[in-house]
């Protein structure tokens, strides 16, 4: 019987089972999503990184990689194409320069702009290679697309690509990238001179400010934090700056200095029940549980909130929830746009957690604390009025021969130590800190900011369902689910096509929290703002999708097409778009299973390519959407317009919607 192992297995059987288990582990290790993207320069320098799919955009004169200095390069994607069933496919390469596609050793596409012949591929794995030579003196752009019998030309779903995660060149380059990120997270360049002008975005974000910190954080919490940050938050990047028998005393002195002039206050009375319940409901609705736990120390990458009452002064917690980045530009905590009442409610809920009383901290000497803080280099990473950075370490960052810091304790894992040392001793490490590769930055931030806490991508579910049980009791008693309108339960949109779905300016404003009111008004979830990262993040997602993101210029509208597009959105002789969608100032007429976004916003926010992709087959783009499919084999039932040609009809609709929001990049209230 499958999966059953007899207790009296023979030595031969036991050996065979061990070998089988090893083979399974090796296969699983090699079965990672995405492809390997390799770069080689004319000087023979090389690099490799993981790539979700075959897409690339490199602006003129820029390098394609953080670890390559030259702008001239060739690129090669390689891995497996995994098909669930036998399929007849046509492949396309779009972009600039010279490229070819090879599958199972056969040349499938010989040039950019020349589609392949229809190719029948069996189910299972197929070797895939794309080779690319960018044009000299201009931007490098490449995208691989496909079409089949039951779908039109579209970007290839990244879920079908696999690569060998054990590839030695890939692992070496990924180790360097992990080390580079550690340098930024641990702020190594605050003490060790990198001998270069850093433009890596993470290095340019300021650390937490210590100005007025005594009025925000409680003295006892500060003492314990300074003593051992990772004991209180295992995910912390701050080191333990004092070690030895007198470490706690020194921490108390520094806490006294930072708190000098402020009333230590108390934790305050527990908040009233009604406000706690309201705050708990907001906490659950905004999916905070995907990044936090209700316990004190957290779990994995989730930060514990059980000790918040012992950390924040009551009023300071409310202010923090309204503007998390006010005193910490580099914080990963986004801005949810809470008004004062909402922030007070959430703060009340958080203060109700872990209601234990604070232990009496050691009393420190502020004057001793200042000397200790200066000597420990606190003001190399933190700003405080009247304080200056101490002299940098005499050892440069790329002269280090060990990843262990002699002055402070970072408590690095074995893998982290190896990655950090590999980066600091790499020939290309120094140059990499002076490189900003938007596509790489966007992927790092996707992981760092935990975008998958709320959004699905590449066939992987969001984290929200993993932890909802922990907050199921919060604010749920009086809520009712409208089973006749299931669209409100679909959750935030998937991010598979984010890089070319939204116009760059709109995406930038979305990340900056400037799109109000929100597009999907019926969703309780809010799209939070990442103010300090918005521009770089938006640009990076465009480059990752193989697009510059830069608009080609003002859209020239055709009055005839606008007239037809308006008719096609109508109920009587069109697709009845206005039944579920508001259009401009006109509200939806008769919402069925769920309301859709106001279509005036669609004309400005969606790129032309994505608009046509979506209109042609919404359920394929977003599985589970209630938006129906109107076109079949390039035709719609409305033959009175362009003889049913869906491409022309959808373009007319796009022009009409675009005419409703003429001030592109200026309309902030769709």
N, C-alpha and C positions, 0 to 999 in steps of 0.2 A: 504494500500500500504506500502511495506517495507520501513522503514526509515522515515515515515511521522508521525508526532505527531499533533493531533487536538488541536486547541487553547483552546477549552472548555473542556479540560480533567477533569474528576471527581477527587475528592480527592483519591478515591481508585485507579484510573488509575495512578495518579501521584505517589502514594506510590509504586505501582507495578513497574513502570518505574525506580524509584530510586533503588529498590531492584535488578532489572534486570541489571542496570548499574553497581552496586556493584559486582554482580556475574561475569559480563564480565571482570571487572577490576581484580578480584581475579584470574580468569582463565588466563588472559594475564600475570599476575604476576608470575603464576606458570609455564608458558610456555617459560622458558628460555632454550637456546641451551646448550648442554653438559650434563654431569652427575655429581653427587656428589661423590667425592672420600673421603672415611673416613679411617683414620688410628687409630689403637689402639696398645699401647705397652704392654708388660707383666706387667709393673708397673701400668697399668690402665690409663695412660695418653692418650689423644685423640686429634685429629685434623681433620679438613675437609677442602676441597677446591674444586673448580670447575675443571672438567677435560673434555677436548674436546671429548675424546673417551677413550676406555679401553686400555691404554698403560702406561707402567711404566718401568723405569730403575733406579736402585739405586746401585751405586758401593759398593763393599764390605766394611763393617765397617762404612758406612755413614748413616745418618738419611734420611728418605724419605720426611721430612717436615722441614720448617724453625722453626716451633714451637714445635718440639720434639727433645729431646737430644739423645734418645736411637736409636741404629741401628736395634734392633729387633722389629718387628712389624707385624701386619696383616693388610690387605687392603680390602676394600669393595667398589665397584662401584654400584650405584643404581640410578634409574630414569626410563624413558620411552623410548621405541623403537617405533618410529613413521613411519609407512609404508603407502605409498600412494596407493598401490594396494596389492591385495592378492599375496603372493609370497611363493615359495617353496625354502627353504634355507638350507645350511649346514654351521655350525659354527665350528671354530677352535680356540683353545687356544695354543699359542706358548710361550715358555720361560723356566724359571727354577722354581723349587719348586712345590707347590701343588695348584691347582685352580679348580673352577667349575663355570659353567654358568647356571643360572636359569631364565626362561622366563615364566611369568604368573604362577609362583609357580611350574612349571615342571622342573626337572633336564634335561638340554639339553646336556651339555658337562660335563662329570664327572672327566676328568683329562687332564692335558696338554699333547698334542701330540695325543689325541684320538678324531678324528672328530665326530661331532654329526651325527645322522641319518638325512636324508632329512626331514625337518620339514615344514609343510604348515602353514603359519601365515596369518591371515586375515588382511585387510587394517585397519588402525587406530592405536591406542596406545596399547602397551604391556608393562607390568612391566618387568624390566630387573635388575638382580642382578648378579655381579661377585664377588666371594670371593677368596682371595689369601693369601697363606702362603709361604713366601720366604724360600729358602733353608738356612740352618745354615752355616755360615762361607764362603759364596760366594755372588756374585752380585745377586740382585733381578731383574728379567726381565719378563715382561708379555705383550702380545699383543693379542687382539681379532680380528679375521678375519672372513670373510664369503664368500660363493660362491653361485651362483644361476644358474638357467637354461640357462641364457643368458650371464653370466659372470663367469670368473674363480676366484680362491681364491685371495682376496684383502683385504686391511685394510678397515674397515667399515667407510663409509662416516660420519664424525661428524655431518653433517646436520640432521641426523635422530634421534639424541639423544635429550631428553628434561629432565629437572629436576625442582624441586620445589624451586624457588628462595626465597620463604618465610621460608624455613627450618631454624629453630632457631640456630642450631649448626653451619650451614654453614654461616649464617649472622654474628654470633659472630666471627668466624675465619676470614671471609673476612674483618670485621671491624679491626681486629688486623693487617691484611696484609696492609690495607690502611693506618693505623697509622704508621706502620713500614716504608712504602714508604715515608710518610710525614716527618718522622725523617731524612731520607736521603736527601730528596729534600730541606728541610729547614735547613739542616746542624746543627741540634740540638746538636750533639755530639761535635761540635766545642767549645761550652761553658759549656755543662753539661756532666760530666764524666759518661760514660756508664758502667764503672767497668768491662769491658771485652775487649778482643782483637777483634776488628771488622774485619770481612772478607767479609761482605756483599759488593759485588762489587761496588754498587753505592756510598758507603761511602768512598771508596778508590780513587775515581776520584777527582782530584783537582778542586777547584773553580777557577773563572776567576782571572788571574794574574793582578796586578796593576802596574807592571813594565812597564814604558814607556807609560802608558795609556793616558797621556796628548798629546802624539804624534799621538794617534789613534782616540780618541774621543774628540769632541769639548767641550770647557769649559761650555758653556751655557747648553748643553744637560746634562752634568755630574751633574750640579747643580740641574736641574729639576729631574733627575733620583734619586739622593741621597735623595731629598726631599720626593718624593712619587713614588716609582717604579711601583706600581700597577695602578696608574693613567695613566702612559705612556704605560704600558703593563699589562693588567689584569691577564695574565698567570704567571707573575713573581713570583719567590719564594723568592726574596730578600725582607726583611722587610723595613719599614720606620724607620730609626734609630734615627731620631730626631722628636720630637713632641712639640707642644706649639707655642707661638707667635714668638719666635726667631728661629724656625726650619729652615726657608728659609735662614736666615743669617748664621746659622751653616753649612747648606749644601753648601753655597757659599764658606765658609772658607775651607771645606774639598776638594771641587772641585779645589780651588786655590792651595792647597797643592799637589794634584795629578797632576795638570797641570804645576806645577812650572818647569821652565827651557825649556818649549816648546812654540813655537810661536802659539798663538791661531788661527791665520789664519782666513780665511773666508770660506763660503760655496763654493766659487769659481763660475765661470760662468756656466750656464747651458750647458750640453754637446751637441755636434752637433747631428743633427737629424738622420743622417745615422747610427751612432753608437748606438743611442737610439733604433732605429728600430731593429737593429741586436740583441741587448741585450734583447729586448722584445720578439723576436722570441725564443731565448734560454730559457728565463723564462717560456714561454708557453710550449715549447717542453719538458722541464725537469719537468713539472708538479709542479712547485714551488707553484702554486696557491692553492694546496691542504693543504699546511702547512702555507701559508701566505695570507694576503689580500693586496690590493693596497691602502687601507685606512691607517690612522695613528695609530689607537688604536687596530685594529684587531677585531676578531669575534670568540667567542667560544674558541677553542684551537688553532685557527690560529693566528699567530703573524702579526701585521700590519707593513707594510714597508713604509707607506707614510711619515714617519719622518726620514728616513735614511739619507737624505741630511743634516739634521740638527744634526745628530748624529756623522757620521764618517768624519774624514779628508779624502779628495778625494783619496789620494794614499793608505791610510790605508784600505779603503773599497775594493780596488782591491786586496790587500794582504790578507785580510780576506777571500775573495771568493776563493782564491787559497789554503788556509790552515786554515779552520775555527777553528781548535782545537789548533792552535799554542799558543794562550794565554788563552785557556779555555779547559782543557782536558775533562771536563764533558759535553761539549756542545752537544745538540741534533742535531745541524746543521751538516749534513754529508759533506764529501768531494766529489765533482762531478768531480774532475780531470780537472778543467778548466785550459787551458793554459793562458798566460798573455793577449792575444788579446781577448779571450772569457771573461775573468774576467773583463777586461776594458769595454767591451760592456755591460755586465750585470750591472756593477757598473754605467755606464752611464744611463742605463734605470732606475735603482733605484733612482738615483739622480734627474731624471726628474720628479719623483713623488712628490707631495706636495711641490711646488716651492715657498712657502711663505717664507718671510724673518724671521730670528730668532729674537726674542725679546731680548733686551739688558739685560743680566743677572746681578745680583748683583756682585760687586767686593768683593772678599774675601781676607782674610789674611792667607797666606800659613802657617805661624808659628802657628797661632791659629788652623788652619785646622789639622795640624799634631797631636796636643794634643787631639783635638776632635775625630779624627779617632782612636787614640790609646785607648781613654776612651770608645768609642762606640764598641770596639771589632772588628773593620773592619778587622784586621789582624789575627783574628781567622779563618775567612773563606777565606780570600784573601792573597796571597803572595805578598810581596814587599820587594825588597832588602833593608837591613838595619833595617827592622822592625821585631818585635817578637810578638808572641801570648801573649795576656794578660792572667792573671790567670783565670782558669776556674771558673765558678760559684760554689759557695759553696754547691749548691744543686745538687745532682746527678740526672741523667736523670730519673732513676727509683725511685727517691724519690719525684718527682714532684706530686703535688696534684691538679694542675690546668694546662690546656692547654694554658692559656693566659701568654704570656711573659711579664714580668714587665718592661723590658728595651726597647724593640722595638715592633713595630706594624706589625704583620703578616696578619691581616685582614682575619682571618680564618672563613669559613662558619660554621654553626651549626654542620653539619655532620663531617666536618674536626676536629672541637674541640672534638667532642665525640670520633672519631676514635683515635685521638692522645692521649687523656686521657686514653682510654681503653688499648692502647698499653703500655703506660708508667706505668700503674698500674697492668699489667698482670704478672702473675708469670713466664710465659715463654718468656716475652719480652726481657729480658737481654740476655738469651742464643741465641735468634734468630739472634741477630746482629753478632754472631760468627758463623753463619751457611751460607753456600753457597749451595743452591739447584739449580743446573743448569736449570732444567725444569721450575721451578718457575721464575727464572731470565729471561729466554727466553720469557715467556709469558708477564712478566712486560714490557720488552723492546719492544716487538711487539706493545704494546699499546703506550708506551712512545715515541718511534721513529716513530710512525704512519706508520708502514709498509703497512697498508691498504690504504695509500694515493695513491699508485700505483698498488698494488697487490690485487687480489681477494682471498678470503679464505672461506671455509665452506659455499659456496652458497651465500655469501654476496659480492656485487659488491665493487670495490675500490671507493675511494672518488673522483677520477679524474672527473667523469662525473657530479658530484654535482656542480662543480665550473668552468667548462670549459667556460661557457658563459661569465664569468667575464674577460676572456683573449682572447676571440674569435677574437678580432680585432688585436691582436699583431702578427705581422710578417706573417700574413696569405695571404696577397694580391698576392705575387708572387709564392706561393706554389701550386703544382698540386698533386692530388691524383690519383695514378695509379689504376683504378678500376679493371684492369685485374689481379692485384696481391694484393688481400685483406689481405694476411698474415701480411703485415706491419701495418695493422690497429688493429690487435688482442691485442696489448698492452703487457706488461710484463706477465710472466707466473704466474699462480695461486700458492698459497703457501700451498695448502692442504697437500701435501706430502713432504714438505721441509725437515722434520726431517730424512727421509730415502732416499730421492731422490739423494742428492749429497754426495759424500765421504767427511768425516769430514775435511780432509786437504784442499780439494778444496773449501769447503764452508768457511773455515777460511780465505783462501786467497782471496776469493770473497768478503767477508765482509771487508777485509783489503785493498781492491782496487788493488790487485796484479795480477788480471787476465786481461791481455792485449795482443792482442785486445779483445774486448768483444765478447761473444759467438754469440749473435744475432746482427750482425753488421747492419742490416737493420732498427732496431728500433731507433728512435731518442732519446728515453729515455735511460739514463745511469743508471747503478746500482751504486749508490754512496757508498763511503767507510765510515765505522764506526771504525776507527783505534783503539781507546782505548777499544772497546767492542768486537772486532772480535772473539777472542778466546773463551771467555765465552759464547758469543751469539751462536756461531757455535756448541759448546758442548751442550748447553742447548736445542737446537732444536733436537739434536739426542736423548737426554734423554726423551724429551717430546714425541717422537715417539716410545719409548720403546726400544731404541737401544743404545749401548755403543758408537757407532761411531768409535771405535778403529778398525783399519784394522786387519784382521786375519793373515796377513803376505803376502809376495810376491805371486803374482798370478802365478801358474804353467801353462804355455801355451802349448797347444797341436798342433803340426805342422799340423796334419791331419785336425783338426777342423779349424785352421787358413786358410788352403787352401780352404775348403768348404765355410767358412765365406766370404772370398774374392770373390769367384765366386757368392755367393748369393747377394752381394751388386752391382753386375754388371748389365748392361743393357740387354745383350743378353740372359743370362741364369739365371738371378736373379730377385731381386725385384726392380731394377732400382734405388737404393738409390742414386747413383752418379748423377742422373738427377737433383735433387734439392739440394743435399748436396755436399759440397766439402769433399773430403776424403784425408786426409794428405795434400800433396802438390798439389793434383789434384783438380782444381776448379769444380764447378757444371757444368754439360754438357748442360742442357736445363731446366732452371727454369720455372715452370708452374705458379701456383698461388702465389708462394712465396718461397724465398730461405730458406733453413734450416741451422742449425748450422753445422760447419765442424765436421765430425764424428770422426776425430782423438781425439777431445776433449771429445767426449762421452765415449770413452773407459776408460778415466782416471777419469772423473768427476762423472759419474753415478754409483750408487751402483748396484750390480748384481740383487738384488730383484726388484729395481725400473726399471732397464733396461727391464727385462722380463715383468713386469706389463705394461710398456709403449708399448712395441712391440706387446703384445698380443691384446691390444685394445686402441689405442691412443685417439680416441674421447671420450671414457668413462673416461679416466684419465684427459683429458683437453677438456671439451666441447667447440666446436668452432674451434678446431685445423683443419688444412687442411691435416694433416698426415692421410693417409688411414689406414683402418684395413686390415691386410693381412691374419689373422688366423680365422678360423671358426671351432668350435668344436675340437680345438687342431690340426688342419691340415692347411697347405697352399697348393696352387696349384702346388708347385714345388716338385713333388713326387720323382724326381731323387735324392734328398738329404734326407737321413734318412726316406724314404718312406712318406715324407710330414709331419713328426712329427715337429710341430712348436716349441716346447720347445727345442729340440735338434738343430734345425736350428738357432733359435735366440741365443742360447749359442755359436754356431760356429761363428755367426756374432760378438758377443761380444768379443770372443777371438781374432778375426781378428782385430777389432778396438783397443783392448787393446794392441796388438802387435805394433800398430803404435805409441804408447806413452809409451814406456817401462820404462822410468825413472819416475815412479810414485812418486808424491809429489815433483817433481823437475821441471817438464815442466811448465813454466809460460807463454808460448806464443803458445797457441793452434792454 
